[in-house]
Protein backbone atom coordinates (compact mmCIF):
# COMPACT_ATOMS: atom_id res chain seq x y z
CA UNK A 1 0.00 0.00 0.00
CA UNK A 2 1.06 3.49 -0.63
CA UNK A 3 1.45 6.29 1.90
CA UNK A 4 -1.79 7.89 0.72
CA UNK A 5 -3.77 4.73 1.53
CA UNK A 6 -2.27 4.62 5.03
CA UNK A 7 -3.10 8.29 5.52
CA UNK A 8 -6.72 7.78 4.46
CA UNK A 9 -7.17 4.72 6.68
CA UNK A 10 -5.56 6.39 9.69
CA UNK A 11 -7.66 9.54 9.19
CA UNK A 12 -10.82 7.43 9.07
CA UNK A 13 -9.82 5.60 12.27
CA UNK A 14 -9.04 8.85 14.10
CA UNK A 15 -12.34 10.43 13.05
CA UNK A 16 -14.23 7.32 14.16
CA UNK A 17 -12.45 7.35 17.55
CA UNK A 18 -13.32 11.02 18.01
CA UNK A 19 -16.99 10.37 17.23
CA UNK A 20 -17.12 7.45 19.69
CA UNK A 21 -15.41 9.53 22.39
CA UNK A 22 -17.90 12.39 21.90
CA UNK A 23 -20.81 9.94 22.05
CA UNK A 24 -19.43 8.41 25.25
CA UNK A 25 -19.02 11.80 26.93
CA UNK A 26 -22.47 12.95 25.87
CA UNK A 27 -24.25 9.80 27.02
CA UNK A 28 -22.37 9.83 30.33
CA UNK A 29 -23.24 13.47 30.88
CA UNK A 30 -26.93 12.87 30.21
CA UNK A 31 -27.57 9.52 31.90
CA UNK A 32 -25.19 9.10 34.85
CA UNK A 33 -27.24 11.18 37.28
CA UNK A 34 -30.46 9.48 36.17
CA UNK A 35 -29.16 5.96 36.71
CA UNK A 36 -27.46 6.91 39.99
CA UNK A 37 -30.81 8.23 41.18
CA UNK A 38 -32.36 4.80 40.70
CA UNK A 39 -29.41 3.10 42.44
CA UNK A 40 -29.13 5.62 45.27
CA UNK A 41 -29.27 2.97 48.03
CA UNK A 42 -26.28 1.11 46.67
CA UNK A 43 -23.06 1.43 48.67
CA UNK A 44 -21.08 1.02 45.47
CA UNK A 45 -22.78 3.95 43.74
CA UNK A 46 -22.56 6.18 46.84
CA UNK A 47 -18.85 5.51 47.25
CA UNK A 48 -18.11 6.09 43.55
CA UNK A 49 -20.06 9.34 43.62
CA UNK A 50 -18.06 10.61 46.61
CA UNK A 51 -14.70 9.58 45.13
CA UNK A 52 -15.17 10.70 41.51
CA UNK A 53 -17.51 13.68 41.91
CA UNK A 54 -14.68 16.21 41.89
CA UNK A 55 -13.06 14.70 38.76
CA UNK A 56 -15.44 16.45 36.38
CA UNK A 57 -16.47 14.84 33.12
CA UNK A 58 -13.82 12.14 33.32
CA UNK A 59 -15.11 11.19 36.77
CA UNK A 60 -18.62 11.01 35.36
CA UNK A 61 -17.40 8.64 32.64
CA UNK A 62 -15.73 6.44 35.27
CA UNK A 63 -18.92 6.42 37.38
CA UNK A 64 -21.05 5.53 34.37
CA UNK A 65 -18.72 2.72 33.31
CA UNK A 66 -18.70 1.29 36.83
CA UNK A 67 -22.52 1.29 36.83
CA UNK A 68 -22.42 -0.46 33.44
CA UNK A 69 -20.19 -3.07 35.04
CA UNK A 70 -22.80 -3.60 37.76
CA UNK A 71 -25.41 -4.18 35.04
CA UNK A 72 -23.10 -6.63 33.24
CA UNK A 73 -22.25 -8.82 36.27
CA UNK A 74 -25.13 -8.37 38.73
CA UNK A 75 -24.77 -11.76 40.49
CA UNK A 76 -21.13 -11.07 41.34
CA UNK A 77 -22.00 -7.60 42.65
CA UNK A 78 -24.84 -9.02 44.76
CA UNK A 79 -22.54 -11.63 46.30
CA UNK A 80 -19.96 -8.97 47.13
CA UNK A 81 -22.61 -6.70 48.67
CA UNK A 82 -22.14 -3.88 46.18
CA UNK A 83 -25.84 -3.74 45.35
CA UNK A 84 -28.95 -4.94 47.17
CA UNK A 85 -30.48 -8.26 46.18
CA UNK A 86 -33.60 -6.94 44.43
CA UNK A 87 -32.40 -3.43 43.61
CA UNK A 88 -31.22 -4.02 40.06
CA UNK A 89 -34.37 -5.67 38.61
CA UNK A 90 -36.51 -2.85 40.05
CA UNK A 91 -34.17 -0.30 38.48
CA UNK A 92 -34.37 -2.01 35.09
CA UNK A 93 -38.18 -2.09 35.18
CA UNK A 94 -38.31 1.60 36.14
CA UNK A 95 -35.89 2.58 33.37
CA UNK A 96 -37.89 0.61 30.78
CA UNK A 97 -41.14 2.31 31.79
CA UNK A 98 -39.56 5.75 31.50
CA UNK A 99 -38.47 5.25 27.86
Residue pairs with C-beta under 8 A, 6 or more apart in sequence:
24 61
25 57
25 61
27 64
28 57
28 60
28 61
28 63
28 64
29 57
29 60
31 64
32 60
32 63
32 64
32 67
35 64
35 67
35 91
35 95
36 45
36 49
36 63
36 67
38 91
38 94
38 95
39 45
39 67
39 70
39 83
39 87
39 88
39 91
40 46
41 84
41 87
42 70
42 82
42 83
42 84
42 87
43 81
43 82
44 66
44 70
44 77
44 82
44 83
45 63
45 67
48 62
48 63
48 66
48 67
49 63
52 59
52 60
52 62
52 63
53 59
55 62
69 77
70 77
70 82
70 83
70 88
71 88
74 83
74 88
77 83
78 84
78 85
78 88
